[in-house]
Amino acid sequence: MERIYMDYAATAPMLPEALAAYVSAASEAPGNPSSLHGYGRGARSRITEARDALSRALGCRPDELTFTGGGTESDNAALFGAARAQRSRDARRTGIVTTAVEHHAVLHAARRLAAEGFELTVLPVDRAGRVSVRDAEAAIGDTTAVVSVMYGNNETGTLQPIAQVGELARSRGAVMHVDAVQAFGYERIDVGALPVDLLSLSAHKIGGPQGVGALYVRSGTPWEPLLHGGSQERRRRAGTENVAGIAAFGVAADIASRTLETRRAHAEAVREALLSGLRERLGAEAFSVNGDPDAAGRLPHILNIGIEGVSNETLLMNLDLQGIAASGGSACTSGSLQPSHVLVAMGLSSHFCKNSVRFSFGMGNTISQADKTAEIVATIASRLRKR
Ligand SMILES: Cc1ncc(COP(=O)(O)O)c(C=O)c1O
């Protein structure tokens, strides 16, 4: 049985080049990067190379990047770090503004800050999952400490108007954070040209290893570290660095950046093949696409669909039996019976949320895999509906 992996938004298989960099760093650069001897310097140089690669990919200075333990840590470090720093500068700055469709790494951190006395505003989204700039304008004021709006959504792919919201945030003295975990490697991100102060990345969405991420902190941004201890990462993130993971992240980021157009085009072609296969075999009326259907308004590698009368749990289980991996939403909410907070925020009934599945694509997928998946989905759906 051919196995088909269509869950790249949950995690992408590690690129051979990233794996080679991981093994090379772990085996040939075994020192602690804080040590002054040759072993330490060898390990440190792997980190420097990776930081340089990431800074080229983002258009920032290398010293504006801090390596973290993944996207979740980057999001938490961004929110807690900026909120606390803003409040210590000005006690009135206690506002946090975010959106209802953020990843839980942002939403739960924001709720934690609310429990610590910050004032939280969660902006609604429209049917496509997009926040309105007008709502953001009304919510962001002189007491807002941090605004956090994601680049592109992990469940639907919908892009947010981060440039406009960033302008608003900046004009009112708030720090602008963007979770770019899903967008990085698919959207050309130039932080020099964006009104963004903090930006979160994760290695494992672009073919790097799990458990490594980075936080961009624009020079001069009010921000304080989450972790305290040693002076690693210029005192921004204490703890011995994950040298091999960081080295592999650097290689994956370099490849993602150099091949961005090819990756985009490939993901879009696979997505289109799956969609047209589903229209043909399942019937265009039998399902709907959740999120922005317009290519300019969404990430190319995510397709979220709701199939009338077919529960996502049953469908996913049956797909798994046929060797096809997809997801019911974000990896952390799948497996729970809760409907996705993203789809609920978009106004889908909770019944329909439970009919929705996410397929997400990468370079390992082929058009023939998309055709086969459409055929299998249609067969399973018609069997389930007959029950
Ligand atoms: C948009 C978004 N933010 C944050 C994260 C968390 O990243 P990590 O898995 O590296 O902690 C994810 C992972 O799914 C994500 O999709």
The ligand as an ORCA input file, in Angstrom:
! r2SCAN-3c Opt
* xyz 0 1
  C       0.601     28.890     13.472
  C       1.350     28.060     14.450
  N       1.908     28.645     15.524
  C       2.606     27.956     16.427
  C       2.793     26.600     16.308
  C       3.585     25.858     17.338
  O       4.838     25.485     16.826
  P       5.656     24.283     17.486
  O       4.976     23.027     17.097
  O       7.030     24.414     16.902
  O       5.657     24.511     18.960
  C       2.219     25.928     15.211
  C       2.322     24.458     15.072
  O       1.424     23.809     14.601
  C       1.492     26.689     14.258
  O       0.924     26.094     13.197
*
